[in-house]
């Protein structure tokens, strides 16, 4: 059988899609080991068992590959992967995906920690404000209660003097 240029291109395209599907499958298996809700947004398209429906180089010239992944019969989602991932050994690709996962996870946890620290600070300031206000209110209450007791004691003494006198 004579191989012409078209046959070579078709064979190379089929091979490339097979490699892309294999890479997507590996990424999916790596991510399956983590809770889905903790997977970074840019890796979420690889959850489940997506298949490569379409692939092209990024138009930005950043050596990224744009993938259109098929999830189910009608559902498609886009994802980008570094072109270098195509050349990586499985263990290198696994390490790269885990690095992205843990880097993003650390960033998310730091963001959450910062948010909680701010919230605690806000609550502490509010608690201090309320403590001061409660202390002021207690002093005012004590002052008014003492004034009422004095007035009541004066009235009692005045009433006793009137009954004695």
KAURFEN-V207566 format. One line per field, one symbol per residue. phi: phi as a letter, one per 30 degrees, with the letter a starting at -180 (. if undefined). psi: psi as a letter, one per 30 degrees, with the letter a starting at -180 (. if undefined). Layout:
phi = ???
psi = ???
This chain:
phi = .dccddddddddddddddddddddddeddddddcdedcdeedceeddibdbdcabaddddichdccccccbidcdbbcbbbdedddcddedddeddddddedddddddddddddddedddedddddddedddddddddddddddddddddddddddddddddddc
psi = kkkleeeeeeeeeeeeeeeeeeeeeeeeeeffflkeffkkeffeffkbilkkfkkllkffggglkkkjkkjaefkkkklkkkeffffkleeeeeeeeeeeeeeeeeeeeeeeeeeeeeeeeeeeeeeeeeeeeeeeeeeeeeeeeeeeeeeeeeeeeeeeeeff.
